[in-house]
Amino acid sequence: MPAKTDLLSLSSVEMRQRIGSKEISPVELLEAAIARIGEVNPAVNAVTATCFARARKEAKAAEKAVTAGDELGPLHGLPTGIKDLEPTAGLLTTFGSPLYRDFIPEHDVELVARVRRAGGIVVAKTNVPEFGAGANSRNVVWGATGNPFDVKLNAGGSSGGSAVALATDMLPVCTGSDTGGSLRIPAAINGVVGFRPSPGLVPHERRSLGWSALSVLGPMGRSVGDTCQLLSVLSGDHAVDPLSYPVDNRSFATPPKADLSRLRVAWTEDFGQCPVEAPIRKVMRDRIAAMQHLFKRCDEVKFDFGEADRCFDVLRAINFVESYQAAYEKDKTQLGPNIRANYEMGAKMTLADVAWAQTEQTRIYRRFQETFRDYDLVLAPTVPVTPFPWTQPYLAEMDGKALRNYYHWLAPTYFITLVTNPAISIPAGVDHKSMPFGLQIVGRARGDLDLLAASGAMEAAFERIAALKRPRPDLAKLHKPTPELKSIVTHPPKKSEMG
């Protein structure tokens, strides 16, 4: 049995295996996670509402099930964090908004229910920007989440709390979601893995515009294997999502092994028009030089993404008009600046704008799919800049040039959102500031399993190449609270711990 200090550094896959073989007790694992949260979370502020008392009861029940020889689920006994955009029964769910600072749902959404049915023990919620808008996980209810490699810097978003909880080994399993890059971006700048699946692979109960492919739910992990373990639980058809479809869940738990030497790889710094700062362009070229020998071909390719920025503006704004019109008209001061900006943008648009955007998305999709006639994967930087201070709500300019709006710096990920291809961010060394560098890998349309297989093989190869190894934060530096992260709190919840 591993020492308690080493327990949380195990992969979630190995944790589950050792629980099943009775080498690890679910109770012991939970207590280690709670202790780590107590030690590290005051420094990074990634974990928000907790339910330790309930989790302890569930861990004891999980331990009894193992002893009794009961059938165990894929996540049996694993402490789990749920992104604070997903309603979780009996546990404070705020969406990072003062409108919901005391909201305790009565029911789990389907994503949370699947985690529980698979044996996962929900321990806590993880921090987000208000309603998930933006890539800086800060809000007036819980404050900001700091990057564990430098707590003064942005942890990304909107799944920033989940990414940091994983990177610091506070929790081995965490959920996320992605519209413009919310799984991929925080994974990239915290040195973990974030997978944006094909729309519908993971049923999305909260997507009120049911046929829109922009927003997806998905898994995160410290490795591709851990990410696949969670995906195998979350995926599969459900009536709540008209885009969902039947799949063989077990196939995701252990994807086939990919032979990198047979793969044809295309790469780009910017998809032809995304803003990417000069130092990151150099880092990307250096990373390609370090990995190109792994593949059959590795070619720089030019892309035509048309008017992708304007297209994303319109399609994204439709969702904000639908979701926040009532709240805006009732009292817009209760909404943060990102939500108001998106709503106001959408409220000015016309039916002609919407028709154009949907047509342009179709054109962009068709052109991008032509790439896969000659290539198996597309590689690009996940994030176009090194992490900036969390006190800066968003990036307003890059290389001296003003950006279009508060989310324009997310273009390398939202361009891929538009084409709907599955995409993953895996660690690929560090950037010019010694911060984690994430490589975005894009697969064929609905080629999720092949993408995960290739990503797992790349991850394994990267561990043997010094410039590409996954970086890890120094946890010894995270034992001192960072009170500044909560300095923006103006609407604290009345209760953060369930009895």
C-alpha positions as CSV (number, residue, x, y, z in Angstrom):
1,M,0.0,0.0,0.0
2,P,1.4,3.5,-0.9
3,A,2.2,5.9,1.9
4,K,-0.5,8.3,2.6
5,T,1.5,11.2,1.3
6,D,1.8,9.4,-2.1
7,L,-1.9,8.3,-2.2
8,L,-3.2,11.4,-4.0
9,S,-0.5,11.4,-6.6
10,L,-1.7,8.1,-8.1
11,S,-3.7,8.3,-11.3
12,S,-7.5,8.0,-10.8
13,V,-7.3,4.8,-12.9
14,E,-4.8,3.3,-10.5
15,M,-6.8,4.5,-7.4
16,R,-9.8,2.7,-8.7
17,Q,-7.8,-0.5,-9.4
18,R,-6.4,-0.5,-5.9
19,I,-9.8,0.2,-4.3
20,G,-11.1,-2.9,-6.1
21,S,-8.1,-5.0,-5.0
22,K,-8.6,-3.7,-1.4
23,E,-5.1,-2.1,-1.3
24,I,-6.8,1.3,-0.8
25,S,-9.8,2.1,1.4
26,P,-12.3,4.7,0.0
27,V,-12.4,6.2,3.5
28,E,-8.6,6.6,3.6
29,L,-8.6,8.1,0.1
30,L,-11.4,10.6,1.0
31,E,-9.7,11.7,4.2
32,A,-6.5,12.3,2.3
33,A,-8.4,14.4,-0.3
34,I,-10.1,16.4,2.5
35,A,-6.7,17.0,4.2
36,R,-5.2,18.2,0.9
37,I,-8.1,20.6,0.3
38,G,-7.5,22.0,3.8
39,E,-3.8,22.4,3.1
40,V,-3.8,23.7,-0.4
41,N,-7.1,25.3,-1.3
42,P,-6.5,28.4,0.8
43,A,-3.6,29.2,-1.5
44,V,-5.5,28.7,-4.8
45,N,-9.2,29.0,-4.1
46,A,-10.3,26.3,-6.5
47,V,-12.8,24.4,-4.4
48,T,-15.9,26.2,-3.4
49,A,-18.9,24.6,-1.6
50,T,-18.1,21.2,0.1
51,C,-20.1,18.3,1.5
52,F,-17.6,16.5,3.6
53,A,-20.1,15.0,6.1
54,R,-22.1,13.4,3.3
55,A,-19.0,12.3,1.5
56,R,-17.7,10.5,4.6
57,K,-20.9,8.5,4.9
58,E,-20.7,7.6,1.2
59,A,-17.0,6.6,1.6
60,K,-17.9,4.2,4.5
61,A,-20.7,2.7,2.4
62,A,-18.2,2.3,-0.5
63,E,-15.8,0.6,1.8
64,K,-18.5,-1.9,2.9
65,A,-19.4,-2.6,-0.7
66,V,-15.8,-3.6,-1.4
67,T,-15.6,-5.8,1.6
68,A,-18.9,-7.5,0.7
69,G,-17.7,-8.3,-2.8
70,D,-20.4,-6.2,-4.4
71,E,-20.2,-5.1,-8.0
72,L,-18.3,-1.8,-8.2
73,G,-18.8,1.0,-10.6
74,P,-16.0,2.5,-12.7
75,L,-15.5,5.4,-10.3
76,H,-16.2,3.5,-7.1
77,G,-14.9,5.3,-4.1
78,L,-13.2,8.1,-6.0
79,P,-13.5,11.7,-4.5
80,T,-15.0,13.9,-7.2
81,G,-15.4,17.6,-7.9
82,I,-18.3,19.0,-9.9
83,K,-17.9,22.3,-11.8
84,D,-20.1,24.9,-10.2
85,L,-22.3,25.2,-13.3
86,E,-23.9,21.8,-12.7
87,P,-26.8,21.6,-10.2
88,T,-26.0,19.0,-7.5
89,A,-28.6,17.8,-5.1
90,G,-28.1,19.0,-1.5
91,L,-25.0,20.9,-2.4
92,L,-24.8,24.7,-2.9
93,T,-24.6,25.5,-6.6
94,T,-24.0,29.1,-7.3
95,F,-23.0,29.4,-11.0
96,G,-20.6,32.0,-9.7
97,S,-23.6,34.5,-9.5
98,P,-25.0,36.5,-6.6
99,L,-28.4,35.5,-8.0
100,Y,-27.7,31.9,-6.8
101,R,-25.4,32.4,-3.9
102,D,-27.7,30.4,-1.6
103,F,-29.2,28.0,-4.1
104,I,-29.2,24.3,-3.0
105,P,-30.8,22.1,-5.8
106,E,-33.1,19.3,-4.9
107,H,-32.0,17.1,-7.9
108,D,-28.8,16.2,-9.7
109,V,-28.5,16.9,-13.4
110,E,-27.9,13.8,-15.5
111,L,-24.1,14.4,-15.5
112,V,-23.9,14.4,-11.7
113,A,-26.3,11.5,-11.5
114,R,-24.0,9.4,-13.8
115,V,-21.0,10.2,-11.7
116,R,-22.9,9.0,-8.6
117,R,-24.2,5.9,-10.2
118,A,-20.6,5.0,-11.2
119,G,-19.6,5.1,-7.6
120,G,-18.0,8.6,-7.6
121,I,-18.2,10.4,-4.2
122,V,-19.1,14.0,-4.7
123,V,-16.9,16.0,-2.3
124,A,-17.2,19.6,-3.6
125,K,-18.0,22.1,-6.3
126,T,-15.2,23.8,-8.2
127,N,-14.9,27.5,-9.1
128,V,-16.0,29.2,-12.3
129,P,-16.4,32.7,-13.8
130,E,-20.0,34.0,-13.4
131,F,-22.2,31.7,-15.4
132,G,-19.1,30.3,-17.1
133,A,-18.6,33.5,-19.2
134,G,-14.9,34.1,-19.8
135,A,-11.6,32.3,-19.2
136,N,-10.7,33.7,-15.8
137,S,-12.3,31.8,-13.0
138,R,-13.3,34.7,-10.7
139,N,-16.7,35.8,-9.4
140,V,-18.1,37.9,-6.6
141,V,-19.5,34.9,-4.7
142,W,-16.2,32.9,-4.2
143,G,-13.5,35.1,-5.5
144,A,-10.7,34.2,-7.9
145,T,-8.9,30.9,-8.5
146,G,-5.1,31.3,-8.7
147,N,-2.8,29.3,-11.0
148,P,-0.9,26.7,-8.8
149,F,2.3,27.5,-10.7
150,D,2.0,31.1,-9.7
151,V,-1.0,32.1,-7.6
152,K,-0.9,35.7,-8.9
153,L,-1.7,34.4,-12.4
154,N,-5.0,33.4,-14.1
155,A,-6.0,29.7,-13.8
156,G,-8.2,29.9,-16.9
157,G,-11.8,29.1,-17.3
158,S,-14.5,28.4,-17.2
159,S,-13.4,25.0,-15.7
160,G,-10.6,26.7,-13.9
161,G,-11.5,25.3,-10.4
162,S,-11.6,21.8,-11.7
163,A,-8.2,22.1,-13.5
164,V,-6.5,23.5,-10.4
165,A,-8.1,20.9,-8.1
166,L,-6.6,18.2,-10.5
167,A,-3.2,19.9,-10.9
168,T,-2.7,20.1,-7.1
169,D,-4.0,16.5,-6.4
170,M,-6.9,17.9,-4.3
171,L,-9.3,15.7,-6.2
172,P,-8.6,12.9,-8.6
173,V,-11.8,13.3,-10.7
174,C,-13.4,16.6,-11.9
175,T,-16.0,17.5,-14.4
176,G,-16.0,20.4,-16.9
177,S,-17.8,22.0,-19.8
178,D,-16.7,23.9,-22.9
179,T,-18.2,26.5,-25.2
180,G,-15.3,28.5,-26.4
181,G,-12.5,26.5,-24.8
182,S,-13.6,26.1,-21.2
183,L,-12.3,22.6,-20.8
184,R,-9.2,23.0,-23.0
185,I,-7.9,26.4,-21.8
186,P,-7.7,25.8,-18.0
187,A,-6.3,22.3,-18.7
188,A,-3.5,23.9,-20.8
189,I,-2.3,26.5,-18.3
190,N,-2.5,24.2,-15.3
191,G,-0.7,21.2,-16.8
192,V,-3.6,18.8,-17.0
193,V,-5.8,17.3,-19.7
194,G,-9.2,18.7,-20.9
195,F,-11.2,16.9,-23.6
196,R,-14.0,18.6,-25.6
197,P,-16.0,15.7,-27.0
198,S,-18.2,15.7,-30.1
199,P,-21.5,17.4,-29.4
200,G,-24.0,14.9,-27.9
201,L,-21.4,12.3,-26.8
202,V,-22.0,13.5,-23.2
203,P,-25.7,14.5,-22.8
204,H,-26.0,18.2,-21.8
205,E,-29.2,18.8,-19.8
206,R,-28.7,22.5,-19.3
207,R,-28.3,23.3,-23.0
208,S,-31.7,24.9,-23.5
209,L,-31.1,25.4,-27.2
210,G,-31.0,21.7,-27.6
211,W,-29.8,21.6,-31.2
212,S,-27.0,24.0,-30.8
213,A,-23.6,22.3,-31.0
214,L,-21.6,25.1,-29.3
215,S,-21.7,24.0,-25.7
216,V,-20.7,20.5,-24.5
217,L,-20.0,18.8,-21.2
218,G,-16.8,16.8,-20.9
219,P,-14.1,15.3,-18.7
220,M,-10.8,16.5,-17.3
221,G,-8.0,14.5,-15.8
222,R,-4.3,14.6,-14.9
223,S,-3.7,12.2,-17.8
224,V,-5.4,11.0,-20.9
225,G,-6.2,7.7,-19.2
226,D,-7.9,9.4,-16.2
227,T,-9.9,11.6,-18.7
228,C,-11.0,8.5,-20.6
229,Q,-12.1,6.8,-17.3
230,L,-14.5,9.7,-16.6
231,L,-15.7,9.9,-20.2
232,S,-16.7,6.3,-20.1
233,V,-19.1,7.2,-17.3
234,L,-20.4,10.4,-18.7
235,S,-21.0,9.4,-22.4
236,G,-24.1,7.8,-23.9
237,D,-27.6,8.6,-25.1
238,H,-30.2,10.4,-23.0
239,A,-33.6,12.0,-23.7
240,V,-32.5,15.3,-22.1
241,D,-30.3,16.1,-25.1
242,P,-31.5,15.8,-28.7
243,L,-28.0,15.7,-29.9
244,S,-27.0,12.7,-27.8
245,Y,-26.6,9.2,-29.3
246,P,-25.9,5.6,-28.2
247,V,-22.3,4.6,-27.8
248,D,-20.3,1.8,-26.3
249,N,-19.2,3.5,-23.1
250,R,-16.6,0.8,-22.3
251,S,-14.7,1.6,-25.5
252,F,-13.7,4.9,-24.0
253,A,-12.3,3.4,-20.8
254,T,-9.5,1.7,-22.7
255,P,-9.1,3.2,-26.1
256,P,-7.0,1.2,-28.6
257,K,-3.3,1.9,-28.8
258,A,-2.3,4.2,-31.6
259,D,0.9,3.8,-33.7
260,L,2.2,7.4,-34.0
261,S,4.6,6.4,-36.7
262,R,1.6,5.8,-39.0
263,L,-0.1,9.2,-38.3
264,R,-0.1,12.2,-40.7
265,V,-0.2,15.4,-38.7
266,A,-0.9,18.9,-39.7
267,W,0.0,21.9,-37.5
268,T,-0.6,25.6,-37.3
269,E,0.3,28.5,-35.1
270,D,-2.9,30.4,-35.6
271,F,-5.4,28.8,-38.0
272,G,-4.6,31.6,-40.4
273,Q,-6.0,34.5,-38.3
274,C,-6.2,33.9,-34.5
275,P,-4.3,36.3,-32.4
276,V,-1.2,34.5,-30.9
277,E,1.6,36.3,-29.2
278,A,5.1,36.1,-30.7
279,P,6.7,34.1,-27.9
280,I,4.0,31.4,-28.0
281,R,4.4,31.1,-31.8
282,K,8.1,30.3,-31.1
283,V,7.2,27.9,-28.3
284,M,4.8,26.1,-30.8
285,R,7.5,25.8,-33.4
286,D,10.0,24.5,-30.8
287,R,7.5,21.9,-29.6
288,I,6.8,20.7,-33.2
289,A,10.6,20.4,-33.7
290,A,10.8,18.2,-30.6
291,M,7.9,15.9,-31.6
292,Q,7.8,15.7,-35.4
293,H,10.0,12.6,-35.5
294,L,7.2,10.7,-33.8
295,F,4.9,10.9,-36.9
296,K,4.8,9.7,-40.5
297,R,4.3,13.3,-41.6
298,C,4.2,16.6,-39.7
299,D,3.4,19.5,-42.0
300,E,2.5,23.1,-41.4
301,V,-0.8,23.7,-43.1
302,K,-2.8,26.8,-44.0
303,F,-6.4,27.1,-43.0
304,D,-9.3,29.2,-44.2
305,F,-11.7,30.0,-41.4
306,G,-13.6,32.7,-43.2
307,E,-15.4,35.1,-40.8
308,A,-15.1,32.8,-37.8
309,D,-14.9,35.6,-35.3
310,R,-18.1,37.3,-36.3
311,C,-19.8,33.9,-36.8
312,F,-18.9,32.9,-33.2
313,D,-20.1,36.3,-31.9
314,V,-23.6,35.7,-33.3
315,L,-24.0,32.0,-32.4
316,R,-22.7,32.6,-28.9
317,A,-24.9,35.7,-28.4
318,I,-28.0,33.7,-29.2
319,N,-27.4,31.5,-26.2
320,F,-27.0,34.6,-23.9
321,V,-30.2,36.2,-25.2
322,E,-32.2,33.0,-24.5
323,S,-30.6,32.4,-21.0
324,Y,-30.4,35.9,-19.5
325,Q,-33.1,38.1,-21.1
326,A,-35.4,37.8,-18.1
327,A,-32.7,38.5,-15.6
328,Y,-31.3,41.4,-17.6
329,E,-34.7,43.1,-18.0
330,K,-35.5,42.6,-14.3
331,D,-32.3,44.0,-12.9
332,K,-29.2,44.0,-15.1
333,T,-27.0,45.3,-12.3
334,Q,-27.3,41.8,-10.8
335,L,-25.4,40.4,-13.8
336,G,-21.7,40.8,-14.3
337,P,-20.1,42.8,-17.1
338,N,-19.4,39.7,-19.3
339,I,-23.0,38.5,-19.1
340,R,-24.3,42.0,-19.8
341,A,-22.0,42.5,-22.8
342,N,-23.0,39.2,-24.4
343,Y,-26.7,39.8,-23.9
344,E,-26.5,43.4,-25.2
345,M,-24.6,42.1,-28.3
346,G,-27.2,39.5,-29.0
347,A,-30.2,41.9,-28.4
348,K,-29.0,44.1,-31.3
349,M,-28.8,41.2,-33.8
350,T,-31.3,40.4,-36.4
351,L,-32.7,37.2,-37.9
352,A,-30.5,38.0,-41.0
353,D,-27.5,37.9,-38.7
354,V,-28.5,34.5,-37.3
355,A,-29.1,33.0,-40.8
356,W,-25.8,34.3,-42.0
357,A,-23.9,32.9,-39.0
358,Q,-25.4,29.4,-39.4
359,T,-24.6,29.4,-43.0
360,E,-21.0,30.6,-42.4
361,Q,-20.5,28.0,-39.8
362,T,-21.5,25.3,-42.3
363,R,-19.0,26.7,-44.8
364,I,-16.2,26.8,-42.3
365,Y,-17.1,23.2,-41.2
366,R,-16.9,21.8,-44.7
367,R,-13.6,23.5,-45.5
368,F,-12.0,22.3,-42.3
369,Q,-13.1,18.7,-42.9
370,E,-11.2,18.6,-46.2
371,T,-8.0,18.7,-44.1
372,F,-8.7,15.2,-43.0
373,R,-8.4,13.8,-46.5
374,D,-4.6,14.1,-46.1
375,Y,-4.1,14.2,-42.3
376,D,-5.2,12.3,-39.2
377,L,-4.7,15.1,-36.6
378,V,-4.4,18.9,-36.5
379,L,-2.1,20.4,-33.8
380,A,-2.2,24.0,-32.5
381,P,-1.4,26.0,-29.4
382,T,-4.4,25.7,-27.0
383,V,-3.8,29.2,-25.5
384,P,-2.2,32.0,-27.4
385,V,-0.6,33.8,-24.5
386,T,1.2,32.9,-21.2
387,P,-1.1,33.3,-18.2
388,F,-1.7,36.9,-17.2
389,P,-2.6,38.2,-13.7
390,W,-6.0,37.0,-12.4
391,T,-6.7,40.7,-11.4
392,Q,-6.9,41.4,-15.1
393,P,-10.4,40.2,-16.0
394,Y,-9.5,39.4,-19.6
395,L,-6.9,40.2,-22.2
396,A,-7.6,43.5,-24.0
397,E,-4.6,43.6,-26.3
398,M,-1.9,41.3,-27.7
399,D,1.5,42.3,-29.1
400,G,0.3,46.0,-28.9
401,K,-2.9,45.4,-30.9
402,A,-6.4,45.8,-29.4
403,L,-8.5,42.7,-29.3
404,R,-12.1,42.6,-30.6
405,N,-13.8,41.8,-27.3
406,Y,-13.2,40.1,-23.9
407,Y,-13.1,36.6,-25.4
408,H,-11.2,37.3,-28.7
409,W,-8.0,35.9,-27.1
410,L,-9.8,32.5,-26.9
411,A,-9.9,32.2,-30.7
412,P,-7.6,29.1,-31.1
413,T,-10.2,27.1,-29.1
414,Y,-13.5,28.7,-30.3
415,F,-12.5,28.3,-33.9
416,I,-12.5,24.5,-33.2
417,T,-15.8,24.8,-31.3
418,L,-17.3,26.2,-34.6
419,V,-16.3,23.1,-36.6
420,T,-17.5,20.7,-33.8
421,N,-14.6,18.3,-34.2
422,P,-13.5,16.6,-31.0
423,A,-10.4,18.3,-29.4
424,I,-8.2,17.7,-26.5
425,S,-5.5,19.7,-24.7
426,I,-2.5,17.8,-23.3
427,P,0.5,19.1,-21.5
428,A,3.6,19.7,-23.7
429,G,6.3,21.2,-21.5
430,V,6.4,24.8,-20.4
431,D,6.4,28.1,-22.3
432,H,8.9,31.0,-22.3
433,K,7.8,32.0,-18.8
434,S,8.1,28.5,-17.4
435,M,4.3,28.1,-17.2
436,P,2.5,25.0,-18.6
437,F,2.1,24.9,-22.3
438,G,-0.9,23.0,-23.7
439,L,-1.0,21.4,-27.1
440,Q,-4.5,21.4,-28.7
441,I,-5.0,18.2,-30.8
442,V,-8.0,18.1,-33.1
443,G,-9.4,14.8,-34.5
444,R,-11.8,13.9,-37.3
445,A,-15.5,14.8,-37.0
446,R,-17.0,12.3,-34.5
447,G,-13.6,10.6,-34.3
448,D,-13.4,10.8,-30.5
449,L,-12.0,7.3,-29.8
450,D,-9.2,7.7,-32.4
451,L,-8.3,11.1,-31.1
452,L,-8.1,9.8,-27.5
453,A,-6.0,6.8,-28.6
454,A,-3.5,9.1,-30.5
455,S,-3.4,11.6,-27.6
456,G,-2.6,8.8,-25.1
457,A,0.2,7.6,-27.3
458,M,1.5,11.2,-27.6
459,E,1.3,11.7,-23.9
460,A,3.4,8.6,-23.3
461,A,6.0,9.6,-25.9
462,F,6.2,13.2,-24.4
463,E,7.2,11.8,-21.0
464,R,10.4,10.5,-22.6
465,I,11.2,13.9,-24.2
466,A,12.4,16.5,-21.7
467,A,11.0,19.5,-23.6
468,L,7.5,17.9,-23.7
469,K,7.0,16.4,-20.2
470,R,4.1,17.4,-18.1
471,P,5.0,20.1,-15.6
472,R,3.8,19.8,-12.0
473,P,3.3,22.6,-9.5
474,D,5.4,22.8,-6.4
475,L,2.8,22.0,-3.7
476,A,5.2,23.0,-0.9
477,K,4.8,26.6,-2.1
478,L,1.0,26.3,-1.7
479,H,0.7,26.0,2.1
480,K,0.3,29.7,2.7
481,P,-3.2,31.3,2.1
482,T,-3.7,33.9,-0.6
483,P,-6.3,36.2,0.8
484,E,-6.1,38.5,-2.3
485,L,-8.0,35.8,-4.2
486,K,-11.1,36.6,-2.2
487,S,-10.7,40.3,-2.3
488,I,-13.4,40.6,-5.0
489,V,-16.1,38.8,-3.0
490,T,-19.1,41.1,-2.5
491,H,-21.9,38.4,-2.2
492,P,-20.5,35.6,-0.1
493,P,-22.8,32.5,0.3
494,K,-24.5,32.1,3.7
495,K,-23.6,28.4,3.8
496,S,-20.8,26.6,2.0
497,E,-20.7,23.3,3.9
498,M,-23.6,20.9,3.9
499,G,-24.2,19.4,7.3
